């Protein structure tokens, strides 16, 4: 991995780590107020994550 790739990945990791706690807090609030809508959003998040994972797999396969 190039130095630039490493720097970008480090930045993404830092942002994701900072984002995890607020994301979980938001989900807890949502579940308390409207469980069915919160779970529907969670399902959409899972579907989007699956698409991202599929694309990353393609990238990894191409990158060797």
WOUR-V993100 format. One record per residue. N is the residue number from 1. SS is DSSP state (hx for helix, st for strand, lp for the rest). PSI is psi in degrees with one decimal (none if undefined). Layout:
N;SS;PSI + N;SS;PSI
This chain:
1;lp;136.4 + 2;lp;162.1 + 3;hx;-39.7 + 4;hx;-44.5 + 5;hx;-43.4 + 6;hx;-42.4 + 7;hx;-42.3 + 8;hx;-44.5 + 9;hx;-37.9 + 10;hx;-39.8 + 11;hx;-43.0 + 12;hx;-44.3 + 13;hx;-45.2 + 14;hx;-44.8 + 15;hx;-44.2 + 16;hx;-41.9 + 17;hx;-44.7 + 18;hx;-28.2 + 19;hx;-21.3 + 20;hx;-46.6 + 21;hx;-48.5 + 22;hx;-35.6 + 23;hx;-45.2 + 24;hx;-41.2 + 25;hx;-42.8 + 26;hx;-42.4 + 27;hx;-40.4 + 28;hx;-42.7 + 29;hx;-45.5 + 30;hx;-43.2 + 31;hx;-36.1 + 32;hx;-35.3 + 33;hx;-33.3 + 34;lp;82.4 + 35;hx;-46.5 + 36;hx;-42.1 + 37;hx;-37.7 + 38;hx;-42.0 + 39;hx;-34.5 + 40;hx;-41.5 + 41;hx;-41.0 + 42;hx;-39.9 + 43;hx;-40.1 + 44;hx;-39.3 + 45;hx;-45.0 + 46;hx;-42.0 + 47;hx;-43.4 + 48;hx;-41.5 + 49;hx;-37.7 + 50;hx;-39.8 + 51;hx;-42.7 + 52;hx;-44.8 + 53;hx;-40.4 + 54;hx;-44.7 + 55;hx;-40.3 + 56;hx;-36.9 + 57;hx;-41.9 + 58;hx;-45.5 + 59;hx;-43.4 + 60;hx;-39.7 + 61;hx;-39.6 + 62;hx;-33.9 + 63;hx;-11.4 + 64;lp;none
